[in-house]
Amino acid sequence: MSNKNKAKRFAPKLHIKNGDTVVVIAGSSKGKRGVVKAVFPDKYRAVVEGANMVTKHQKPTSQNTAGGRIEMEAPIHISNLMLVDPKTGEPTRIGRRLEDGKSVRYSKKSGQTIK
């Protein structure tokens, strides 16, 4: 089995999930905060509300009869995102530990467990 097939079979465990508040630490949207709308583990990317805005040219459809240019969020690489600590409100690194037999995420800055 080649590495290409193996990458598709096993989704990696990421430090960011849907609904997390994150801050962009690199790229054109650096410094922006937003909520994660979608995560693509196989591509190591996430869509963040209000960050990495791109212009998409869309043809007229039955829902959007005018068509035209639409502003939308594009996926950002996971390495350019940092989770915001729920206790302090600052960007923090994430660790994993066992609690009641389950692996949970915790903030390295405050030590608090993240939902």
N, C-alpha and C positions, 0 to 999 in steps of 0.2 A: 504494500500500500504506500503510495507516495505521500509526501507532506501536504500536497495540494488537497487531496481527498480528506486527510486527517483534520485539516483546519475546518472543513465544512461539517464534519461529523460531530465535533465537540465544541460547543459554544463556551468561550472563556468566561470566567467569573470576573465581573468588572466592579469598580468602586463606585459607580454611578448607576442609579435606577430611575425609572419614570417617576416624576413628581418631586425629585430632589431639587433644592435650590443650589445653583452653582454660580461660580464666577469664571469668566474667560480670562486665562492668564497669558495667552499668546495669540497673535494674529491681528487682523484688522478690527475685530470687536473687543480688543483687550480692555479689561476693566468692567465690562458689562455684566450685570447679574440677571439671571432669569431662571425659570422653571424648566426642567427637562420634559419635553413633550414625547419624545420617542428615543429608544436606544436600539442600535443595530450591532449586537455583539460580534457577529461574524466579520464585520468591517471595522470594528473598533471606533464607531462614530455615534454621535448623539445629536438630536435636534433640540436647540435651546431657544425658548421664547424670546424674540427681540434681538437675537444675536446672529451674526453671519447672514445678513439680509442680502438677497440676490434678486435680480429682475428676471422674470420669466415671461417670455412672449407666448401668449395663449391664443389659439384660434377660437372663434365664436362657437359656442356649444348651446345645447338647449337650456342648461342652467345659467350660463354666462353668455347672453346673446351679443353683447358688445365685443367681447374678447379683449385684446390689447395687452399692455404690459402690466404684470402683477408682481408686487413685492412679496417675497416669501422667505422663510428661514431655510437655510441649507444645512446639511449635517456638518458637524465639527468633529475633529479627531478627539478622542477621549483624553489624550495626553495634554491637550490644551485647556482642560476643564479642571476646576478644583471645587470640591464640595464645601458649602458654607456650614460652619459649625452652628447647630441650632441654639447652643447656649450663649456663645459670645458674638455670633454674627460675622465672624471673620473666616477667611478661607483656611481649611485645615486638611492635613493628610488623613488617610483612612487606614485603620488596622482591622484585623479580624481576630476574634477570640471565641471560645466556646462558652456558652451560657445555657444551662439546662440541656446539654447535649446538642445544641444547635449552634452553627457558626453565625455570629452577628457582627455587624460593622460597628466600630467605635471611633470617636474623634481622637486623634493623637494630641490635639491641643488641650481639650478639657477632660478627656477620658470618658465622656458620656456616651452611652449606647445610642446609636442612630436607628430609628424604626426599621 
